[in-house]
């Protein structure tokens, strides 16, 4: 088990599974010191992801947690969202209330830079569970600060699992492949939770029922997020079973022993007609490139879900 407390900034686009990751992080203060949240456009537009992040911090009982809005569109492409799966609210299945506190700022990259400047060397871990636009902008605008990042834990990409938005690409990388290419080449340690591993963490109705039945109001209100989203592939995963993507990153920080990884070289395709957003993993070392990521290959899915439900039930 992990013995050190991770100080993190969570960069996200809430998003159903982002909401579970935020709640899980806030419920895990013994292992995780959540310094703040930065929002990015992705699953839904920025004004919705930013609202949802602020709503979730208040729902979970952390109204003073810093939350800053960031990029409203990808570096190069036009924004394409995933409202088909997450609903117009981004949190389909949850009654979303307007946050009590007013908007704070639209300067997420500035917040990232200032927090890194004020921190000790490699004290901050960035956990990126949406498109990588904010972190790419940090790398481009303040490259000297990247060395201060301990590591970047990413939910994104796919290799053996194939893509979930095109045959080749996973949504977070496909949504801003140019940003992903920057981040994957930024030189910091990367731990990548792609579809290869998140498809091993499959929630079923019993997980939602357990969360709703063992926790308080927060657990009851978030439990519907463990049910399949609209358009989920029941024919692939089984009836009423749905992969839980983003919380894998938080579970990794708490219990890395629940996962297996392999050090590999990963490149991001940013120009291909049929492969835009593909994470090209050099499993056999044929490119001669040095590994730039630890690719998560296996998870104990039941243990991850038990950890998720146990933690959120405590809020």
C-alpha positions in Angstrom: 0.0 0.0 0.0 1.0 3.6 -0.5 2.5 5.1 2.7 3.0 8.8 1.6 0.4 11.4 1.3 0.1 12.7 -2.3 -0.5 16.4 -2.8 -2.4 16.7 -6.0 -4.2 19.1 -8.4 -7.1 17.4 -10.1 -7.6 18.6 -13.7 -11.0 17.4 -14.9 -14.1 17.8 -17.1 -17.0 16.7 -14.8 -18.5 14.4 -16.3 -20.1 11.4 -14.5 -17.0 9.4 -13.7 -15.0 12.7 -12.9 -17.6 13.3 -10.2 -16.8 9.9 -8.6 -13.1 10.7 -8.8 -13.5 14.1 -7.1 -15.6 12.6 -4.3 -13.2 9.7 -3.9 -10.2 12.1 -3.6 -12.0 14.3 -1.1 -12.9 11.3 1.0 -9.3 10.1 1.1 -7.5 12.8 3.1 -5.3 10.3 4.8 -3.6 9.5 1.4 -4.5 12.5 -0.7 -4.1 16.2 -0.1 -6.3 17.8 -2.8 -4.8 21.3 -3.3 -7.3 22.3 -5.9 -9.3 21.5 -9.0 -8.9 22.9 -12.5 -11.7 22.5 -15.0 -11.4 22.0 -18.8 -13.9 21.7 -21.6 -14.4 18.0 -22.6 -17.4 15.9 -21.7 -19.5 19.0 -21.7 -18.6 22.7 -22.3 -16.4 24.6 -19.9 -19.1 26.6 -18.2 -20.8 23.3 -17.3 -17.6 21.4 -16.2 -16.7 24.5 -14.1 -20.1 24.6 -12.5 -20.1 20.9 -11.8 -16.7 21.0 -10.1 -17.9 23.8 -7.8 -21.2 22.0 -7.2 -19.3 18.8 -6.2 -17.0 20.5 -3.8 -20.0 21.9 -2.0 -21.9 18.7 -2.1 -19.0 16.8 -0.6 -18.5 19.4 2.2 -15.4 21.3 0.9 -16.7 24.7 -0.1 -13.4 26.4 0.3 -11.4 24.1 -2.1 -9.9 26.2 -4.9 -11.6 25.6 -8.2 -10.5 27.4 -11.4 -11.8 27.3 -14.9 -9.3 26.7 -17.8 -9.4 26.1 -21.5 -12.8 26.4 -23.2 -11.6 24.6 -26.4 -8.8 22.4 -27.6 -5.5 23.8 -28.8 -6.2 23.3 -32.5 -9.5 21.5 -33.1 -13.0 22.7 -32.5 -14.6 21.4 -29.3 -16.6 18.2 -29.5 -18.3 17.0 -26.3 -19.7 13.7 -25.0 -23.1 14.9 -23.9 -24.5 11.7 -25.5 -23.1 9.8 -22.5 -23.0 12.4 -19.8 -26.2 14.4 -20.6 -26.5 18.1 -21.0 -25.8 18.6 -17.3 -22.7 16.5 -17.5 -24.0 14.6 -14.4 -26.9 12.6 -15.9 -28.7 10.9 -13.0 -27.7 13.5 -10.4 -29.8 16.5 -9.4 -27.3 19.4 -9.9 -27.7 22.6 -7.9 -26.2 25.9 -8.7 -23.1 26.4 -6.4 -23.6 28.9 -3.6 -20.2 30.5 -4.0 -19.7 32.8 -7.0 -17.3 32.1 -9.9 -13.7 32.4 -8.8 -11.5 32.6 -11.9 -10.9 31.5 -15.4 -7.2 31.3 -14.9 -6.5 27.6 -14.3 -3.1 27.7 -16.0 -2.1 30.6 -13.8 -3.2 28.7 -10.7 -1.2 25.7 -11.8 1.9 27.8 -12.3 1.6 29.7 -9.0 1.0 26.5 -7.1 4.0 24.8 -8.6 6.2 28.0 -8.0 5.2 28.0 -4.4 5.8 24.3 -3.8 8.9 22.3 -3.1 10.5 20.3 -6.0 8.3 17.5 -7.2 5.8 18.0 -4.4 2.8 18.2 -6.7 1.2 15.4 -8.7 -1.1 16.4 -11.5 -4.1 14.1 -12.0 -5.5 14.6 -15.4 -8.9 13.0 -16.1 -10.1 15.1 -19.0 -8.6 16.5 -22.2 -5.0 17.6 -21.5 -5.4 21.2 -22.8 -4.7 22.9 -19.5 -1.5 20.9 -18.8 -0.3 21.4 -22.4 -0.8 25.2 -22.0 1.2 25.1 -18.8 4.0 23.1 -20.6 4.1 25.6 -23.5 3.7 28.8 -21.5 5.8 27.9 -18.4 8.1 25.0 -19.5 10.6 25.7 -16.7 7.9 24.7 -14.1 7.4 21.2 -15.5 10.4 19.9 -13.7 8.6 20.7 -10.4 5.8 18.2 -11.2 6.3 14.9 -9.4 4.3 12.9 -11.9 1.2 13.2 -14.1 -1.4 10.5 -13.6 -3.6 10.4 -16.7 -6.9 8.8 -17.5 -6.8 8.6 -21.3 -5.7 6.6 -24.3 -6.2 3.0 -25.4 -4.1 0.3 -27.0 -5.3 -3.3 -26.9 -8.9 -2.2 -26.0 -9.4 -0.1 -29.1 -11.0 3.3 -28.9 -14.4 4.4 -27.5 -15.0 7.4 -29.8 -13.3 6.1 -32.9 -11.9 2.6 -33.6 -8.5 3.9 -32.6 -9.0 6.6 -30.0 -10.2 7.2 -26.5 -12.3 10.3 -25.9 -9.9 12.4 -23.6 -7.0 12.1 -26.0 -9.1 12.4 -29.1 -10.8 15.5 -27.8 -7.4 17.4 -27.9 -4.8 15.2 -29.5 -2.4 18.1 -30.0 -2.4 18.8 -26.2 -2.0 15.1 -25.4 1.1 15.0 -27.8 2.6 17.9 -25.8 2.0 16.3 -22.4 3.3 12.9 -23.5 6.5 14.5 -24.6 6.9 16.9 -21.6 9.5 14.8 -19.9 7.7 14.2 -16.6 6.8 10.7 -15.4 3.5 9.6 -16.7 1.2 6.9 -15.3 -1.5 6.2 -17.9 -4.8 4.6 -17.1 -6.3 3.9 -20.6 -9.3 1.9 -21.6 -7.1 -1.3 -21.5 -7.4 -1.1 -17.7 -10.6 0.9 -17.0 -12.5 -1.7 -19.0 -11.5 -4.1 -16.2 -13.3 -2.0 -13.6 -17.0 -2.7 -14.3 -19.7 -1.4 -12.0 -22.9 -3.3 -11.6 -26.2 -2.4 -9.9 -25.0 -4.0 -6.6 -22.2 -1.5 -6.4 -24.7 1.4 -6.7 -27.0 -0.2 -4.2 -24.1 -0.7 -1.8 -23.0 2.9 -2.0 -26.5 4.3 -1.6 -27.3 1.9 1.2 -24.1 2.4 3.3 -23.4 6.1 3.0 -25.2 9.4 3.7 -26.6 12.0 1.4 -23.5 12.4 -0.7 -23.3 8.6 -1.4 -27.1 8.5 -2.1 -26.9 11.3 -4.6 -23.8 10.1 -6.4 -24.8 6.4 -6.4 -26.7 6.7 -9.8 -23.3 7.4 -11.4 -22.4 3.8 -11.0 -25.2 2.8 -13.3 -24.5 2.7 -17.1 -24.5 6.0 -18.9 -26.7 6.6 -21.9 -25.4 4.8 -24.9 -23.2 2.3 -22.9 -22.2 -0.9 -24.6 -24.2 -3.4 -22.7 -23.6 -5.9 -25.4 -19.9 -5.7 -24.8 -19.7 -5.4 -21.0 -22.8 -7.3 -20.0 -26.2 -6.1 -19.0 -26.2 -3.2 -16.5 -22.4 -3.2 -16.3 -20.3 -0.1 -17.0 -16.6 0.7 -16.9 -15.6 3.3 -14.3 -12.7 5.2 -15.8 -11.6 8.3 -13.9 -11.6 6.9 -10.4 -8.9 4.5 -11.4 -6.4 7.4 -11.1 -7.4 8.1 -7.5 -7.4 4.4 -6.6 -3.9 4.2 -8.0 -2.7 6.9 -5.7 -4.3 5.2 -2.7 -3.6 1.5 -3.5 -1.0 1.1 -6.4 -0.8 -2.5 -5.4 -4.2 -3.0 -7.0 -2.7 -2.4 -10.5 0.0 -3.6 -12.8 2.0 -1.4 -15.1 4.6 -1.7 -17.9 7.1 0.9 -18.9 6.6 1.7 -22.6 7.1 4.4 -25.2 3.8 6.1 -26.2 3.2 8.5 -29.0 0.0 10.4 -29.8 -1.3 10.6 -33.4 -2.4 14.1 -34.1 -2.8 14.1 -37.8 -4.2 10.8 -39.0 -7.4 10.5 -40.9 -8.5 7.3 -39.3 -6.2 7.3 -36.3 -6.5 10.9 -34.9 -6.0 10.7 -31.1 -4.6 7.2 -31.1 -2.1 6.4 -28.4 0.5 4.4 -30.2 2.1 2.1 -27.6 5.5 0.5 -28.5 5.0 -2.8 -26.7 7.9 -4.5 -28.4 10.5 -1.7 -28.4 10.6 -1.6 -32.1 11.0 2.2 -32.4 14.0 2.3 -30.2 12.5 5.2 -28.2 13.0 5.3 -24.5 9.9 4.6 -22.4 8.0 7.8 -21.5 5.1 6.3 -19.6 4.0 3.6 -17.2 1.0 2.1 -19.0 -1.4 0.5 -16.6 -2.3 -2.9 -17.9 -4.2 -4.7 -15.1 -6.5 -3.8 -12.2 -8.3 -5.7 -9.5 -11.6 -4.3 -10.6 -13.7 -5.5 -7.6 -11.1 -4.2 -5.2 -11.1 -0.8 -6.9 -14.9 -0.6 -6.8 -14.9 -1.6 -3.1 -12.4 1.2 -2.4 -14.4 3.7 -4.3 -17.7 2.8 -2.6 -16.1 2.6 0.9 -14.5 6.0 0.6 -17.5 7.9 -0.9 -19.8 6.3 1.7 -17.8 8.2 4.4 -18.5 11.6 3.1 
